[in-house]
Amino acid sequence: MASQAVMPVLSNTEMSAAGRTFPDLGQKLLGGTREFGFPLPGLRPLGLQCVHQEDNVLGTLSRRPFPGLATTYDALVRAAFHPQWWDSLRRIRVGADGTVTVVSGFDHDPSTREYTLMQHNFALFFGLAVQLYEATLVANDSPYDRFMDGDPSAIGAPAILGVDLFRSQTRGRCINCHENAELTGASVRRVRQSPTRIREGQALDRGFNNIGVLWTLEDRGVGGNDPFGVPLSSVRLLIPPPPEPIAVDGAFKVPGLRNVELTAPYFHTGGFRTLREILQFYSRGGDAVPARSTDGSLVIAGLNVLNNTEEEMAAVEAWLLSLTDERVRARCAPFDHPQLFVPNGHLGDNTFVPSILGLAFDRFVEVPAVGRNGGSPLKKFLEQ
Ligand code: HEC
């Protein structure tokens, strides 16, 4: 999670100008003396967002109604990390070719940059901070969790029938792919055991399946290549290759199903608006079926046989609704958050889009700050 967190920050298609480095970013946020130019004051943490006074982590640092925290990044790093990662009077010199040396000051050479240890290690602080924050967001108190912990009254009779169908090896078979407490085979514990598997004589990536949402060649999913031409699929990277036929084309990651009630639209296409539409999809055995690999061989999609009865679909739906952790719906701690701005398309309409230099203007939706007691639930997809 730390490695994932440090990517968008420097990506020139996400959050950064091209060519910026993490120490540069550290210098901007932490502040400090620079070799050429004025000293930088540093930036205020969360400087453009209001933080609720009752935020479960940051409440005591809130400046509401003003945005940002009443502290500095420098103070936050000192409070959270061992001094050996930031406490030094020496500087780290990064040469034009990227070589790193420990020095005592600036060399007045414009092709090199000197950073403090804290600036130079900023990716470490940033990545670990995001990872540890994400690790607090565990939605493990849904009615289904209580049911699994031994409280049979935590979910109603329809949801219990839904659990039976979810587990049934002749009917729903959902559990074959949406497995364990994570409700997916694409979990750390399963992929760590083995990133590939053999199923019914075919080689697959663990946690990825072709369930016939689209025709295989419309989107190869994990069967495609990365921008450097390297296969995304773990099976395709095996040396030697497996003797079995490889059935990864058109396969997509099996998503976990916690809080799925709150996260429409569904599937990688976003083409399904409601859980009921998904259950109708599973009941008819998929849309683009039979699913075939690029070499023409059949992909055994392992789709279920819900048979489309109203009672059974309502039961599986009731089970899916029992996966909602009410703390997430209401955004109570640890799921409370500062004020957020979410880009939602651009200014303009079907006939006119204002722009400068070919770039349209983002339109933002504001999600107000909430504290540890949460707030009113956010509108769901079809309620906008
Ligand atoms: C063969 C493996 C497999 C089986 C069996 C299976 N699923 Fe899935 N499920 C997937 C995959 C793969 C996706 C993602 C597909 C995509 O994004 O195109 C998915 C997506 C979903 C989603 C959408 C989640 C989201 O956030 O978009 C729901 C809900 C769901 N499955 C429920 C079920 C239920 C209920 C059953 C049993 C009736 C079931 N699944 C059986 C593999 C499976």
Residues whose N, C-alpha, C, O or C-beta is under 5 A from the ligand:
A	BS01	HEC	G172 R173 C174 C177 N209 I211 V213 F252 K253 V254 P255 G256 V260 P265 Y266 F267 H268 I278 Y282 A301 G302 N304
